[in-house]
């Protein structure tokens, strides 16, 4: 039977991870290994400065007091005893579109699976007045089934974002780009000592045509292929020219 590892960044008790695991059980043996508590916006971080604790909460459900990437590694090494056939991360409360994928622990969990050589899917649901994971879970099952049957290119994960309400269709999308200004708020605690709170500031989106942001806003399920290669291939030529100029300056010294 196929082994499916489920993780998230909202915590092991989130309704999203429960709905996801339930939807995937028809495809194989599902094991949840997820953070003990909230681990949102933690990206692809690994915990290296302290020990991690693994707790079994129920049959097939485990919690780690760490990040989603921690969870995937501990699951492979000490829960599953080897690589699963698929890693699915989510369902996140709130979409992960555009530049947010670089902060997302949901995407980070899927990325860790990819780096270990396992096909992976990240699934997120757009914020709304209430969270109904029905359509997002169904979409996750459809995508997961296809990936199990047909695979993915090496070092590629699928970032799935589902709109609020009943989706009107599907779209293959690119990652949107935005101009993001983080707002850092300063406050004083009761003893007069300053503390800081990082919050969203001004956000301006670039051309949205064909992007994840555009698709979800239009009510469609967005599926964006992402990969671990951060090389800016389009900039290799300009970088080569920089190196030539650097060589010339070095020789002149």
Buried (B, 14 or more C-beta within 10 A) or exposed (E): EEBBBBBBBBBBBBEBBBBBBBBBEEBBBBBBBBBBEEBBBBBBBBBEEEEBEBEEEEEBBBBBBBBBBBBBBBBBEEBBEEBBBBBBBBBBBBBBBBBBBBBBBBBBBBBBBBBBEBBBBBBBBBEEEEBBBEBBBBBBBBBBBEBBEEEBEEBBBBBBBBBBEEBEEBBEBBBBBBEBEEEEEEEEEEEEEEEEEEEEEEEEBEEBEEBBBBBBBBBBBBBBBBBEEEEEEEEEEEEEEEEEEEEEEEEEE
